[in-house]
Amino acid sequence: MDLFEPSLRASLARRIHGDYVRGDATVSCFRDRSFEGVLASHLLEQLSKDKGRVLLDSVSRLATKRVVIMCPNGFLWKNSELGNPHGSNLSSWNPTELRKLGFKVFGLSGAKQLRKGHYVGNHFRYDPKLPFLGDGLIFLTSFFTYFFPRFAFVLFCVKEMDHGTDLRTTEV
């Protein structure tokens, strides 16, 4: 699912997925519990905090077994790319708040302190700060940040669904 049609067309041309839906992920066009699992990869940070919570509620209702979220740890500056008006990052998320919403949180991509942002053509990238040692240090810190995600560049969040309880992810 994607709201930006050119991204869908590019993915279709590369045959990345079998089925495509153009739509807003915060407004589900699917029945509750339609999928065993739902993955939202690098989408949460592109929504306002309020819309992000709506998204988390929506995907929690769709999944029967688990929800997986991937997002940057904290605010990660990113402007819209390739004419996609939905591509800018608008919010930040951290391990503590995602745990409060029922997710187990793990860290990926090494220590965020070892990365710097820069443009490569029309794309904004976060590469190692140290050109020669950077990749190695990021790899080595990945083992640490997996268990201590507050230091990680990317958060990998898993929520096991228990539909015997309230489906909402927002705090009461």
N, C-alpha and C positions, 0 to 999 in steps of 0.2 A: 504494500500500500504506500502510495506517495501522493502528495498534493500537487507536485510540480510535474506536469505532463512530459516535458523534455527528458527528465530523469527516467520516467517510466519507459519512454521510447528507446532510450539508450540501453537500458537494462534488457528490454525485450530483444533488441537487435543482437545483444551479446548472449542471449538465451540463459540468463543468470537464474531465472525462476520459471516455473511452469504457468503460474496464474498471476495476474496483475489487477489491482483495483486502484482507481484514482479516487482519492477522497481524503478527508480530514480524519486523522486517527483519534481525535478527541470526540468525534461523533460517529459511533459505531454503526455500521450497516449490517452487522452480524447479530445473530441471536446470542444471548448469554450462554456460556459454556459450549461454544461452537468449536473450540480447538483444545487439544491437549496442552499445548504450550504456545505462549506468545512471546516474541522477541521484539524489543524496541531498542535498536542500536543507534546511538547518537542522535536521538530525536528529542529526548526530554529537555536538554539544554537549549533547544531551539524554540521552546515555548516559554511564555511567562510562567511564573511560579504557580499562579492560579490554574492556568491551562494545563500545566504539568501535573498537578494533582488530579484534574479531570481525566487526563490521559491514564494515570495510574489506576484510577477507579475503573475506567473503561476496560483496560486490558486485564484487570483482575476479574472482572465479570466474564470476560471471554474465555479464560483459561480454565480447564478442569484440573490440570496437574501442576503447572508452574508458569511463572512469568519471569523472564530474564530481561534485565535492563542494563545497557552499557551507556555510560556518560562520563564526561570529564570530572575530575575531582576538583571542585571549586569552579570559579568562573574561568572560562577559557575564551579569550577574545577570538572571534571569528566573524568576519563580515560576509555578506552574501556573495556567492560565487556564481559565475557563469549565468548571470541574469536570473538566478533563482531568488525570488523575493522572500522565500521561507528559510533561507540558508544561514541567516545570522543567529548567533547564540544570544539568548535573552536572559537566561537564568543560570544560577549555580546550585549545585547539589553536593552534599557531603555525606560521608558514611553515617554519621550520627542521625541525621534526619531520615535517611533511607532505612536504617535499622528500626526507627520508631514507626515506620510505615509497614513493617513486617518483612523486610528483606534481609537476607544474609548478604554481607558485603565483603568482597575480595578486591585486592588491588592488582592492576595489570599495567604493563608498559613501563615498569621501573619507576624510579623516583622522579616526581614532577619537577624538582629543583634542578635536575640535570638537563632540562630542555629549554629551548628558546624558539620564539616564533619569527617567521619571515615568509616573504612571498616567493613563490617559484612560479613564474608566469602569472596566470590568473588565480592560482591556488595558494592559500595560506597554509604553511606547514610548520609543525613543531619538531625540530631536529635536535640532536645532541648539542650541548653548549661547547663541549670539548671535541674538536674535530677528529682527533686520533684515538682518544680513549673513550669517547662518549658512548659508542654502541656497546663496548665491553662493560662499562660501568652501569649502563642502563640494564643490560642483561643480568649482571650480578645483583643489582638492587631489586630485580624482579622477584627474587626468592623472598626477600624481606618484605617488600610492599604487598605481596599476596596476602600475608597474614596481618599486616599493619597498613590497611588501605588509606589511612589518613595521609600517608606520604606518597601514595601512588599517583601516577599521571591519569589513569583511567580507572573507573569503578565498574566492577562486574557484580551485579546484584541479582540474587535469585530469591524468589518467593514461592514457597510450596503452598499450594492452594488447599484449604480446608473449607469446603462449602457447607459444612455443618454450622459455621459461624457467619458472622456478618461479612459480606463481600467487600465492603468499603475499605480503602486504605487510609483514608483521612482519620486523624485523631479525633476522639470524642471529647 
